[in-house]
Amino acid sequence: MSSELLLYAGILLVSVFISSVSQVMLKKSALRTYDSPLKEYLNPLVIFAYVLFVGTTLLSVLAYRGIPLSLGPVLEATGYIYVTIFGVLIFKERMTRGKLAALALIVAGIVVYAFGL
């Protein structure tokens, strides 16, 4: 792999990670109770989460300038791993056998693509 490809792949991975953080912020906000529907959507946590989403979209566009289109979805699949880890650590969600199996399949798919198996 060229250093340019690694740079753009890294940009996409950072983008996916930040997007996952943004999803956690939105879930944290959704778990709170608000006085009005307007406050539910116009609070600092939600606004910042959507700003992050816009930023990650721009980073993704930049990343796709330097990586093959076929690599993008493979790298974006890492978002499922991040969100699952955040769910267990932050929201105390249970890790079930089904979730573990799904994560194993995602990781296996990434490995198969990376090594061209």
C-alpha positions in Angstrom: 0.0 0.0 0.0 1.2 3.5 -0.8 1.6 6.1 1.9 -1.0 8.2 0.1 -3.6 5.4 0.3 -2.8 4.9 4.0 -3.3 8.6 4.6 -6.7 8.7 3.0 -7.8 5.4 4.6 -6.8 6.9 8.0 -8.9 10.0 7.2 -11.9 7.8 6.5 -11.3 5.7 9.7 -11.1 8.9 11.7 -14.3 10.1 10.1 -16.1 6.9 10.9 -14.9 7.1 14.5 -16.0 10.7 14.9 -19.4 9.8 13.4 -19.7 7.0 16.0 -19.0 9.5 18.7 -21.7 11.7 17.3 -24.2 8.9 17.4 -23.4 8.4 21.1 -24.0 12.1 21.7 -27.4 11.9 20.0 -28.3 8.8 22.1 -27.2 10.5 25.3 -29.4 13.5 24.4 -32.3 11.2 23.5 -32.2 9.6 27.0 -32.8 13.0 28.7 -36.2 14.6 29.4 -36.9 18.0 28.0 -39.5 20.6 28.7 -40.5 21.1 25.1 -39.9 19.4 21.7 -37.9 22.5 20.6 -35.4 22.0 23.5 -35.1 18.4 22.6 -33.7 19.2 19.2 -32.1 22.6 19.8 -29.8 21.8 22.7 -26.0 22.1 22.6 -25.4 18.3 22.5 -27.6 17.7 19.6 -26.4 20.7 17.6 -22.7 19.7 18.2 -23.5 16.1 17.2 -24.9 17.3 13.9 -22.0 19.6 13.3 -19.7 16.6 13.8 -21.8 14.7 11.2 -21.3 17.4 8.7 -17.6 17.4 9.4 -17.4 13.7 9.0 -19.2 13.9 5.7 -16.6 16.4 4.4 -13.8 14.1 5.7 -15.4 11.2 3.9 -15.6 13.1 0.6 -11.9 14.0 1.0 -11.0 10.4 1.8 -12.7 9.0 -1.3 -10.4 11.2 -3.4 -7.5 8.9 -2.5 -9.0 5.4 -1.8 -10.7 3.0 -4.2 -14.5 3.1 -4.0 -14.5 -0.6 -3.1 -12.4 0.1 0.1 -14.8 2.7 1.5 -17.6 0.4 2.7 -15.0 -1.9 4.2 -13.5 0.9 6.3 -16.9 2.3 7.1 -18.0 -1.1 8.6 -15.6 -0.4 11.5 -18.3 2.0 12.7 -20.3 -1.0 13.9 -17.4 -2.0 16.0 -17.0 1.4 17.6 -20.7 1.8 18.3 -20.9 -1.6 19.9 -17.9 -0.8 22.1 -19.4 2.5 23.1 -22.7 0.9 23.8 -21.1 -1.6 26.2 -18.8 0.9 27.9 -21.0 4.0 28.0 -24.6 2.7 28.0 -23.9 -0.6 29.8 -25.5 -2.6 27.1 -25.1 -6.4 27.2 -22.8 -8.1 24.8 -24.7 -11.1 23.5 -23.5 -14.0 21.5 -25.3 -12.6 18.5 -23.5 -9.3 18.7 -20.2 -11.0 19.1 -20.9 -13.2 16.1 -21.9 -10.1 14.1 -18.7 -8.3 15.1 -16.6 -11.4 14.2 -18.2 -11.4 10.8 -17.4 -7.7 10.3 -13.8 -8.2 11.3 -13.5 -11.3 9.2 -14.8 -9.3 6.2 -12.3 -6.5 6.8 -9.4 -9.1 7.1 -10.5 -10.9 3.9 -10.6 -7.7 2.0 -7.3 -6.4 3.4 -5.4 -9.6 2.6 -7.2 -10.4 -0.6 -8.1 -13.9 0.6 
